[in-house]
Structure formats: C-alpha cells, structure tokens
Amino acid sequence: MKRDERRQAIMDLLVEQGAVDLDDLAHRFVVSKMTIHRDLDDLEAAGVLRKIRGGATIDAGTQFESDFRFRERQGGAAKAVMAHAALELIEPGMTVMINDGSTAAVLGALLPQRRPLTVITNNSAIIDTLKGESGISLITLGGAYSAKFNGFFGVLCEENLRRLRSDISFLSVPAVSGTQVFHMDDDVVRSKRAMMDAATKTCLLVNHARFDRTAMHLFADLSEFDAVITDAAPSDQALDALSAHEISLTIANPDENPA
C-alpha cells in the first residue's frame, strides 16, 4: 500500500472509531511503528488528527477540532434533526447568514425549501450546494480558505461582514461550558462574532455532546443568542446551568422531521 493510500485508510478508521492505536496500525498495514509515527506526525501537522499516547484521536480538545472531512461524515442524524429545527426559524424572503461547520452545511442544503432567500456564508460546502440553485441569492464572504474548517476566514471575511446585515444568523460551536461558548481557533471566533453583530437575530446549533467542554478561545455567552438548538438533552449539570441563567434550550424532535 502506498503512503497516501495508507494515510487515507488511517483517516477512514478514525471516522469509524474516533481513535486509532499505534501497534494496531503497524500490524494492520504491515509497516514499522516508526512509519506509522511519521504518518501520524504528518497528519497532525496538517491539522487532521491529534496524537495521544499510543495512537491518535479526532476527539476535540481545548486546542483541537477535527478536520471538516471527519465531521461531515459523523453524527448525521443529530445534524439533520438540528437543521430541520433551525429551518423552522426561516421564512421566504429572509436574508440568512450561516457560518462554517458540518452541521451548518446540512442546514444549507435545506435552504431551497424556503426560497426565495438571500444567503450569506463563508462555508465552502454551502457555497457548492447553493451556487446553482434558483431562488437563492448567494453572497460569499471571501477570505483565506481553511481546508480544516472548509471555509473562508481572516480580515477580508470580517470586513465584508461589517458591511452586511441579515435577518438571522446560524452559528455552531464545538464546546459549551456552563453558559460560556468556546472555539479552538481565533480566526473562526472573529468571523462568528462578526456574524452575530451583523444579524438581527442569532441561533446557536450545538450537539448535546459538546456541552461540558471548553476550548482555548471564549466566543460568546449563551444569553447572547435568541435561540439555542441541540439534538438531545445534555447532562444534568449543563441543564442546571442553563436553568439558573434562564436560558431556553430547544431540543429538536426527530419525529417532526420529514422522511
């Protein structure tokens, strides 16, 4: 097996398992542990995975979020239920702003159901999905492309957001602790903040498993959002924190989604 094929196979295993073991990989691909070390080092340098003792993982850490290519293949049911709940907040004729992220990409694919719409986004997956759709006026934000997040960020993106306004923005995050919302990347945080500032209303989409976590950069407080949508009930500790601060949480109902 060639190096690139082996590394793709490692990535496929990470999607299936969430983590891989160094010894198992060496045995599976009939190569030395040093060869696997080099593979994991290069994949980590590319931001694809996070090395841990004896192997690697794609589980988020305080400074790490897994590559978009992993995230778009995980948790499809949870993303769908949140996206359909979010779609209920959109009416034809609105200007809608959507950030980067794999959950946001699922919502983006549903937007033609509410056409006509104006859609503003830095999410490359949404751009690819909507660029040929009639009834959708698509505004792309530009900026420096990030393969890890499959979106556009930086000064150009932020400046363009300062010149735009939307009826509602949809944002997603990898970590919520108490009522504080976090992200690992400061460029991503700045683009999300600019989207919040440019919108009349804001909605946060967050997987229930992302509660009780922190990341390096504080992004926002849950009280700043008009709606917070998740796919299932988070921990009792998380629910207590929301209740103490009178923050309403919408738990999307899968039975309300169309087949």
LOBASE-976340 format. One line per 4 residues: number of its first residue (from 0); their letters; for each residue x, y, z of N, C-alpha, C, O. Coordinates in pm, whole numbers, plus 50000, padded with zeros to 5 digits. Atoms other than C-alpha are relative to their C-alpha. Last residue first. Example, Ala and Ser with C-alpha at 12.3 -4.5 7.8 and 13.67 -1.06 7.14 Angstrom:
% LOBASE-976340
1	SA	49918/49881/49994/51367/49894/50714/49923/50109/50073/49974/50220/50090; 50089/49881/50000/51230/49550/50780/50090/50120/50000/50194/50118/50066
This chain:
% LOBASE-976340
258	APNE	49925/50122/50036/46120/51132/50599/50090/50026/49882/50161/49936/49838; 50057/50077/50109/46014/51479/50715/50089/49880/49966/50211/49887/49984; 49927/49990/50125/46146/51582/51055/49930/49919/49891/49881/49809/49916; 50056/49891/50078/45893/51628/51335/50070/50017/49866/50025/50096/49783
254	DPNA	50128/50042/50056/45963/51285/51484/49936/50109/49914/49845/50082/49836; 49980/50070/50128/46329/51385/51528/49870/49958/49935/49867/49940/49813; 50078/50123/49997/46229/51645/51791/50015/49928/49866/49969/49979/49764; 50070/50029/50124/46491/51915/51839/49934/49862/50007/49988/49768/50064
250	ITLS	49954/50134/50032/46577/52001/52197/49919/49952/49880/49799/49925/49891; 50091/50078/50085/46531/52377/52219/50065/49866/49969/50171/49860/49907; 49933/50094/50089/46717/52530/52515/49894/49922/49922/49805/49862/49980; 50087/50100/50059/46593/52841/52694/50077/49914/49900/50153/49965/49818
246	IEHA	49971/50015/50142/46841/53028/52910/49917/49884/49945/49925/49772/49996; 50125/49982/50076/46705/53135/53247/50025/50000/49850/49970/50083/49777; 49986/49873/50073/47053/53170/53399/49882/50027/49908/49887/50117/49824; 49961/49896/49903/46997/52904/53666/50011/50137/49934/49992/50240/49999
242	SLAD	50117/49961/49922/46808/52693/53411/50033/50113/50096/49953/50205/50114; 50090/49926/50087/47101/52690/53171/49878/50051/50078/49836/50165/50061; 49936/49872/50030/47345/52591/53445/49910/50086/49912/49899/50207/49933; 50009/49917/49880/47110/52319/53570/50059/50138/49975/50004/50239/50020
238	LAQD	50137/49951/49991/47074/52180/53216/49981/50090/50122/49909/50190/50114; 50019/49898/50102/47452/52157/53181/49860/50060/50007/49843/50181/49996; 49920/49884/49963/47488/51975/53511/49982/50112/49900/49968/50228/49939; 50074/49927/49897/47201/51742/53424/50075/50126/50042/50014/50230/50067
234	SPAA	49992/50050/49863/47392/51646/53111/49914/50082/50096/49876/50195/50065; 49864/50013/49948/47274/51740/52762/49996/49951/50145/49892/49909/50194; 49975/49935/49872/46925/51661/52632/50146/49983/50041/50197/49871/50038; 50047/50084/49889/46921/51567/52266/50036/50072/50129/50115/50166/50129
230	DTIV	50064/50119/50052/46974/51730/51924/49944/49909/50108/49856/49828/50080; 49916/50118/49988/47053/52087/52030/49920/49878/49955/49800/49888/49930; 50058/50127/50044/46912/52428/51943/50101/49888/50018/50217/49902/49979; 49894/50101/49988/46984/52758/52117/49936/49866/49973/49843/49825/50042
226	ADFE	50043/50139/49996/46767/53055/52016/50123/49911/50011/50227/49939/49950; 50146/50000/49993/46792/53431/52058/49944/49859/50007/49835/49838/50059; 50071/50060/50112/47161/53405/52137/49850/50005/50022/49801/49992/50134; 49995/49912/50116/47355/53644/52360/49921/49946/49882/49899/50018/49785
222	SLDA	50104/49897/49988/47247/53459/52676/49998/50095/49882/49901/50169/49864; 50126/50050/50054/47455/53163/52561/49889/50103/50007/49797/50100/49925; 50081/50056/49892/47768/53365/52625/49867/49956/49940/49815/50020/49849; 50122/49927/49964/48016/53418/52344/49941/49940/50125/49990/49840/50178
218	FLHM	50069/49944/50117/48342/53308/52180/49881/50087/50040/49868/50199/49992; 50138/49969/49966/48588/53229/52456/49936/50073/49883/49989/50172/49833; 50049/49863/50016/48902/53092/52294/49853/50012/50040/49769/49937/49990; 49906/49894/49965/49102/52786/52404/49937/50139/50003/49967/50219/50093
214	ATRD	49897/49990/50102/48827/52526/52420/50080/50127/50030/50050/50198/50126; 49942/49868/50024/48592/52410/52693/50098/49991/49883/50140/49882/49844; 49866/49996/50060/48358/52117/52733/50047/50144/49991/49967/50237/49990; 49903/50038/49896/48053/52043/52950/50141/49987/49942/50221/49904/49987
210	FRAH	50014/49933/49871/47825/52059/52644/50103/49943/50099/50153/49833/50081; 49902/49891/49993/47957/51936/52308/49983/50085/50127/50063/50176/50151; 49873/50053/49949/47780/51601/52341/50106/50108/50013/50212/50084/50072; 50010/50014/49854/47441/51778/52308/50131/49949/50060/50160/49977/50177
206	NVLL	50025/50139/49966/47539/51892/51957/50001/49983/50152/50083/50045/50221; 49892/50067/49928/47528/52270/51924/49958/49858/50038/49854/49839/50102; 50022/50143/50016/47334/52495/51687/50116/49928/50066/50232/49949/50029; 49885/50089/49980/47324/52857/51801/49956/49856/49984/49857/49813/50042
202	CTKT	50036/50134/49955/47066/53098/51660/50127/49917/50009/50208/49915/49916; 49895/50101/50011/47108/53473/51620/49952/49868/50058/49879/49864/50157; 50015/50110/49906/46858/53750/51548/50110/49898/49978/50163/49886/49867; 50107/49955/49910/46900/54092/51386/49973/49895/50108/49953/49929/50225
198	AADM	50132/50063/50009/47232/53978/51240/49901/50060/50099/49937/50098/50210; 50066/49960/50124/47556/54162/51159/49856/49951/49990/49789/49979/49890; 50017/49855/50002/47700/54155/51513/49919/50047/49879/49856/50152/49883; 50095/49962/49896/47646/53781/51535/49968/50148/49995/49852/50188/50006
194	MARK	50133/50044/50045/47815/53728/51200/49894/50033/50104/49783/50075/50069; 50044/49904/50102/48112/53938/51312/49863/49963/49946/49782/50051/49916; 50042/49878/49930/48140/53727/51626/49949/50103/49901/49849/50171/49928; 50128/50028/49935/48145/53411/51413/49948/50124/50074/49830/50155/50067
190	SRVV	50103/50003/50105/48418/53552/51189/49862/49974/50061/49763/50033/50017; 50024/49864/50049/48628/53652/51490/49893/50002/49891/49811/50094/49887; 50074/49922/49900/48589/53313/51655/49966/50138/49946/49853/50186/49962; 50138/50045/50008/48699/53134/51337/49913/50077/50099/49800/50114/50066
186	DDDM	50055/49949/50126/49016/53339/51322/49854/49963/49986/49772/50044/49943; 50036/49859/49983/49076/53268/51694/49946/50062/49872/49860/50150/49879; 49928/49919/50098/49060/52890/51656/49956/50146/50006/49837/50176/49997; 49855/50019/49993/48974/52647/51935/50078/50099/49916/50198/50117/49939
182	HFVQ	49947/50057/50124/48615/52759/51996/50152/49996/50011/50212/50071/50088; 49857/49995/50032/48416/52832/52312/50029/49945/49860/49949/49872/49802; 49984/50069/50127/48067/52915/52440/50143/50020/49952/50196/50131/49956; 49897/49944/50088/48004/53013/52801/50025/49908/49881/50024/49786/49893
178	TGSV	50067/49920/50103/47676/52935/52977/50100/50063/49903/50063/50147/49821; 50089/49910/49929/47810/52647/53182/49917/50076/49898/49842/50017/49821; 49979/50029/49858/48073/52508/52950/49920/50099/50082/49944/50220/50075; 50079/49914/49911/47994/52488/52579/50025/49955/50143/50013/49837/50174
174	APVS	49987/50011/49855/48233/52349/52318/49913/50102/50072/49911/50220/50038; 49957/50132/49952/48247/52268/51946/50001/49985/50151/50028/49875/50201; 49878/49999/49918/48044/52563/51816/50035/49860/50047/49948/49773/50051; 49977/50128/49933/47777/52639/51556/50133/50006/50075/50222/50083/50039
170	LFSI	49863/50022/49960/47625/52961/51424/50011/49866/50072/49915/49818/50131; 49991/50132/49938/47308/53046/51236/50147/49967/50022/50228/49969/49929; 49875/50072/50024/47246/53412/51160/49996/49868/50077/49943/49859/50188; 49963/50100/49900/46909/53580/51123/50134/49937/49962/50164/49920/49844
166	DSRL	50112/50016/49908/46762/53880/50945/50034/49903/50112/49993/49921/50227; 50090/50112/50027/47095/53967/50789/49886/49999/50100/49896/50058/50208; 50098/50024/49893/47320/54272/50757/49909/49884/49959/49880/49865/49841; 50120/50074/50033/47636/54334/50554/49908/49987/50122/49952/50000/50236
162	RRLN	50076/49923/50098/47923/54583/50554/49866/49935/49967/49792/49986/49882; 50033/49869/49941/48086/54454/50873/49914/50085/49907/49850/50180/49952; 50111/50017/49906/48066/54103/50729/49959/50132/50063/49841/50153/50091; 50123/50014/50077/48282/54207/50435/49879/49984/50090/49772/50037/50060
158	EECL	50035/49868/50054/48549/54333/50672/49872/49993/49919/49788/50083/49928; 50051/49916/49892/48548/54005/50865/49958/50137/49951/49855/50190/49994; 50129/50052/49956/48584/53789/50554/49937/50092/50105/49819/50125/50095; 50094/49974/50108/48864/54008/50417/49860/49953/50037/49762/50024/50015
154	VGFF	50035/49858/50007/49047/54011/50750/49895/50028/49894/49799/50101/49919; 49899/49896/50005/49051/53636/50804/49942/50139/49979/49821/50160/49986; 49982/49922/49876/48826/53345/50726/50101/50112/49978/50155/50130/49869; 49916/49883/50027/48689/53128/50445/50001/50092/50121/49897/50120/50180
150	GNFK	50064/49869/50006/48553/52780/50499/50103/50109/49979/50223/50084/49969; 50069/49992/50129/48627/52409/50483/49922/50131/49987/49805/50132/49947; 50137/49960/49971/48721/52410/50854/49915/50013/49874/49795/50042/49883; 50042/50064/49874/49045/52214/50814/49854/50030/50030/49778/49941/50070
146	ASYA	50045/50135/50031/49080/52319/50449/49947/49930/50125/49853/49851/50117; 49950/50099/49905/49092/52683/50556/49944/49865/49962/49823/49844/49966; 50067/50130/49989/49049/52936/50273/50071/49911/50100/50193/49900/50099; 49902/50107/50014/49165/53293/50332/49932/49866/50024/49864/49847/50124
142	GGLT	49903/50015/49893/48893/53548/50275/50096/49888/49971/50100/49836/49859; 49859/49987/50035/48576/53564/50068/50090/49984/50122/50042/49959/50233; 49929/49899/49923/48230/53631/50205/50146/50019/49964/50205/50122/49995; 49886/50067/49938/48010/53456/49953/50091/50106/50060/50109/50213/50002
138	ILSI	49891/49905/49977/47669/53607/49880/50111/49927/50074/50092/49881/50187; 49889/50047/49919/47415/53368/49727/50110/50106/50007/50160/50151/49905; 49897/49899/50027/47079/53491/49604/50115/49972/50095/50104/49994/50216; 49903/49975/49893/46875/53170/49616/50101/50104/49951/50177/50078/49858
134	GSEG	50070/49948/49883/46560/53146/49404/50089/50024/50119/50041/50065/50224; 50084/49884/50032/46732/52924/49152/49927/50044/50127/49899/49962/50215; 50141/50005/49964/47001/52697/49294/49926/50128/49959/49970/50239/49990; 50082/50018/50119/47331/52665/49111/49852/50003/50025/49773/49975/49935
130	KLTD	49958/49909/50109/47558/52815/49376/49919/49982/49872/49915/50073/49789; 50100/49900/50039/47363/52655/49660/50033/50080/49876/49947/50153/49826; 50136/50051/50007/47545/52328/49729/49903/50099/49936/49816/50061/49858; 50008/50102/50104/47899/52440/49647/49857/49950/49980/49816/49923/49868
126	IIAS	49978/49933/50129/47858/52757/49853/49986/49901/49886/49918/49929/49787; 50126/49934/50033/47712/52555/50139/50012/50072/49867/49918/50070/49787; 50096/50104/50034/48015/52324/50140/49865/50060/49961/49800/50012/49868; 49976/50046/50136/48251/52623/50124/49900/49893/49957/49860/49889/49841
122	NNTI	49994/50146/49995/48102/52783/50435/50012/49946/49858/49918/49958/49778; 49858/50027/50024/48178/53158/50442/50026/49849/49994/50141/49805/49997; 49925/50106/49932/47810/53239/50408/50147/50002/49966/50189/50051/49861; 49864/49948/49983/47543/53493/50317/50080/49895/50077/50038/49854/50185
118	VTLP	49916/50078/49908/47216/53351/50184/50142/50057/49997/50203/50071/49891; 49863/49954/50018/46943/53567/50028/50083/49930/50106/50052/49938/50225; 49917/49958/49888/46625/53367/50015/50126/50067/49948/50172/50041/49837; 49873/49931/50027/46341/53289/49778/50069/50045/50128/50005/50085/50225
114	RRQP	49973/49897/50101/46324/53010/49869/49875/50082/49972/49764/50030/49983; 50053/49872/49954/46241/52832/50194/50023/50111/49897/50009/50229/49929; 50138/50020/49958/46283/52470/50078/49933/50130/50044/49810/50136/50053; 50091/49983/50115/46596/52585/49893/49854/49976/50034/49766/50022/49960
110	LLAG	50049/49864/50022/46751/52624/50241/49914/50019/49876/49824/50103/49878; 50146/49993/49986/46773/52253/50322/49943/50135/49957/49822/50147/49938; 50061/50084/50104/47128/52202/50187/49848/50005/50005/49782/49974/49906; 49989/49934/50129/47248/52495/50397/49932/49922/49889/49871/49981/49800
106	LVAA	50104/49896/50007/47115/52332/50713/50003/50068/49864/49897/50094/49806; 50126/50074/50012/47335/52028/50646/49883/50098/49991/49793/50079/49910; 50008/50046/50138/47633/52258/50584/49872/49921/49975/49813/49929/49867; 50046/49889/50082/47567/52434/50914/49985/49958/49854/49894/50004/49785
102	TSGD	50143/49988/49970/47604/52099/51089/49938/50111/49918/49828/50097/49865; 50070/50109/50067/47936/52045/50908/49850/50000/50030/49770/49963/49944; 50037/50113/49917/48080/52381/51005/49918/49897/49924/49848/49929/49828; 49933/50125/50036/48135/52731/50874/49943/49885/50082/49865/49907/50175
98	NIMV	49855/50011/49981/47884/53007/50941/50056/49870/49944/49985/49792/49880; 49963/50129/49943/47536/53078/50806/50152/49987/50004/50221/50020/49908; 49855/50011/49991/47372/53415/50738/50035/49868/50070/49979/49836/50175; 49954/50098/49903/47012/53434/50619/50152/49990/49994/50211/49982/49886
94	TMGP	49856/50007/50021/46843/53723/50442/50058/49919/50115/50043/49955/50232; 49900/49961/49901/46474/53650/50453/50140/50006/49941/50170/49946/49837; 49970/49857/50009/46231/53647/50161/50105/50047/50097/50153/50160/50086; 49963/49950/50132/46083/53308/50243/50019/50151/50000/49944/50224/50064
90	EILE	50115/49975/50085/46074/53238/50617/50047/50049/49864/50151/50114/49855; 49975/49929/50125/46343/53080/50835/49872/50013/49920/49797/49916/49905; 49980/49859/49967/46304/52983/51201/50014/50088/49876/50025/50210/49887; 50129/49945/49959/46155/52643/51109/50009/50149/50035/49907/50217/50041
86	LAAH	50073/49959/50121/46477/52566/50921/49866/50063/50035/49816/50148/49961; 49955/49867/50037/46659/52560/51256/49923/50053/49880/49894/50173/49872; 50053/49908/49899/46453/52263/51371/50038/50144/49967/49957/50235/49983; 50143/49985/50026/46527/52086/51042/49934/50092/50102/49843/50169/50069
82	AMVA	50018/49919/50120/46899/52154/51084/49852/50021/49969/49812/50131/49931; 49977/49859/49966/46901/52028/51442/49974/50090/49880/49915/50198/49893; 50110/49958/49912/46737/51698/51343/50017/50146/50041/49918/50219/50051; 50125/49986/50074/46968/51656/51045/49888/50053/50089/49811/50140/50048
78	KAAG	49993/49879/50083/47284/51724/51241/49868/50025/49928/49821/50138/49919; 50005/49884/49910/47193/51467/51505/50001/50130/49920/49927/50223/49952; 50136/49989/49948/47113/51205/51240/49985/50122/50091/49885/50193/50083; 50094/49951/50099/47437/51265/51052/49860/50019/50052/49794/50117/50017
74	GQRE	50118/49943/49935/47659/51235/51356/49895/50052/49905/49834/50156/49931; 50039/50046/49867/47983/51184/51167/49870/50066/50043/49839/50178/50005; 50037/50142/50009/48079/51202/50799/49953/49943/50133/49926/49824/50144; 50113/50012/50091/48083/51585/50778/49951/49856/49988/49840/49833/49941
70	RFRF	50125/49955/49939/48295/51593/51092/49880/49984/49908/49770/49955/49953; 50048/50096/49900/48575/51383/50951/49860/50039/50047/49769/49956/50052; 50023/50126/50071/48625/51583/50630/49956/49889/50095/49884/49798/50054; 50135/50000/50056/48581/51903/50833/49968/49868/49932/49854/49822/49938
66	DSEF	50012/49950/50136/48900/51818/51024/49856/49989/49950/49783/49896/49986; 49971/50091/50110/48876/51757/51396/49972/50065/49865/49895/50160/49854; 50128/50044/50054/48889/52042/51643/50030/49915/49879/50119/49948/49801; 50012/50078/50121/49196/52096/51859/49854/49973/49966/49775/49937/50053
62	QTGA	49935/49930/50110/49314/52345/52119/49980/49930/49866/50042/49968/49767; 50011/49856/49978/49088/52252/52412/50063/50081/49887/50024/50195/49864; 49930/49961/49878/49047/51904/52272/49992/50150/50014/49932/50217/49930; 49960/49862/49978/48808/51758/52016/50075/50015/50132/50047/49945/50230
58	DITA	50081/49935/49898/48802/51385/51953/50054/50140/50026/50176/50160/50033; 50061/49882/50060/48984/51302/51629/49904/50066/50099/49834/50161/50063; 50144/49985/49986/49222/51064/51801/49952/50119/49918/50031/50207/49882; 50051/49869/50041/49577/50930/51771/49848/50000/50011/49786/49894/50016
54	GGRI	50087/49995/50118/49795/50645/51893/49957/50140/49965/50034/50235/49980; 50029/50129/50061/49999/50515/52184/49912/50004/49879/49869/49899/49831; 49908/50106/49964/49988/50833/52393/49954/49867/49937/49844/49819/49963; 50007/50028/49858/49781/51086/52202/50096/49884/50028/50150/49825/49936
50	KRLV	49928/50116/49947/49824/51245/51863/49982/49990/50150/49985/50091/50222; 49924/49962/49881/49550/51482/51749/50069/49876/50054/50002/49778/50089; 50022/50079/49880/49415/51448/51397/50082/50055/50115/50163/50146/50099; 50102/50101/50023/49374/51629/51064/49964/49924/50128/49847/49891/50149
46	GAAE	50119/49968/49923/49554/51953/51146/49889/49898/49990/49775/49926/50026; 50102/49950/50092/49807/51906/50866/49869/50035/50071/49774/50080/50007; 49950/49872/50049/50082/51876/51128/49901/50064/49903/49892/50187/49893; 50020/49903/49892/49874/51602/51292/50045/50138/49955/49978/50237/49984
42	LDDL	50143/49973/49994/49854/51413/50963/49967/50100/50111/49877/50182/50096; 50035/49918/50116/50230/51446/50919/49851/50034/50000/49814/50146/49965; 49939/49868/49986/50303/51325/51271/49958/50091/49886/49921/50207/49909; 50080/49925/49902/50053/51040/51237/50056/50140/50021/49980/50235/50038
38	DRHI	50132/49973/50055/50217/50915/50918/49918/50088/50094/49858/50187/50052; 49985/49894/50100/50563/50955/51066/49867/50035/49936/49837/50152/49914; 49971/49875/49930/50465/50757/51375/50011/50115/49901/49955/50223/49923; 50130/49950/49953/50312/50492/51148/50018/50130/50077/49937/50221/50065
34	TMKS	50074/49954/50118/50646/50455/50970/49865/50057/50040/49823/50161/49990; 49942/49872/50038/50826/50440/51305/49929/50057/49877/49907/50178/49868; 50060/49898/49916/50589/50165/51419/50053/50139/49963/49979/50237/49971; 49940/49978/49869/50709/49961/51122/49922/50105/50080/49849/50186/50023
30	VVFR	49889/49905/50005/50485/49852/50839/50053/50018/50141/49994/49969/50237; 49874/50075/50015/50246/49561/50782/50116/50097/49973/50191/50083/49876; 49942/49960/50128/49941/49786/50733/50136/49936/49973/50199/49964/49871; 50100/49998/50106/49723/49622/51002/50065/50028/49863/50029/49965/49763
26	HALD	50035/50138/50035/50014/49536/51231/49906/49997/49879/49924/49915/49789; 49878/50063/50053/50156/49889/51231/49971/49857/49955/50019/49813/49850; 49976/49947/50134/49806/50031/51270/50122/49936/49936/50120/49901/49818; 50100/50059/50090/49727/49802/51566/50023/50047/49856/50012/49968/49762
22	DLDV	49964/50139/50025/50050/49899/51740/49905/49934/49901/49948/49859/49813; 49875/50008/50076/49979/50271/51701/50036/49856/49965/50066/49826/49850; 49889/50046/49916/49618/50254/51817/50123/49978/49912/50115/49918/49805; 49925/50114/50054/49345/50455/51644/50119/49971/50091/50171/50060/50159
18	AGQE	49861/50005/49956/49072/50688/51772/50065/49877/49938/49997/49781/49902; 49970/49882/49920/48724/50805/51672/50142/50006/50048/50193/50114/50079; 49970/50033/49862/48636/50452/51558/50023/50121/50091/50009/50110/50213; 50076/50113/49946/48469/50477/51218/50014/49988/50152/49917/49960/50222
14	VLLD	50142/49969/50013/48592/50824/51119/49915/49892/50066/49817/49922/50134; 50031/49898/49900/48936/50744/51259/49853/50041/49993/49791/50066/50097; 50012/50066/49871/48949/50425/51057/49962/50099/50110/49884/50067/50200; 50126/50073/50004/48879/50622/50738/49976/49927/50133/49863/49922/50182
10	MIAQ	50109/49904/49983/49158/50863/50827/49865/49931/49999/49776/49969/50076; 49996/49959/49859/49402/50574/50873/49886/50098/50029/49819/50088/50131; 50059/50110/49925/49293/50438/50534/49999/50030/50150/49905/49994/50220; 50145/49990/50020/49363/50778/50379/49929/49890/50077/49822/49912/50133
6	RRED	50047/49887/49919/49708/50767/50536/49850/50022/49983/49782/50058/50079; 49997/50040/49859/49771/50420/50396/49945/50112/50089/49870/50086/50182; 50111/50093/49979/49659/50525/50047/49993/49958/50146/49884/49946/50202; 50124/49921/50000/49889/50828/50060/49879/49911/50022/49783/49951/50089
2	RKM	50011/49914/49882/50184/50612/50169/49867/50074/50004/49800/50075/50107; 49923/49876/50007/50132/50343/49905/49972/50088/50122/49871/50071/50191; 50084/49880/50000/50000/50000/50000/50087/50125/50000/50182/50136/50078
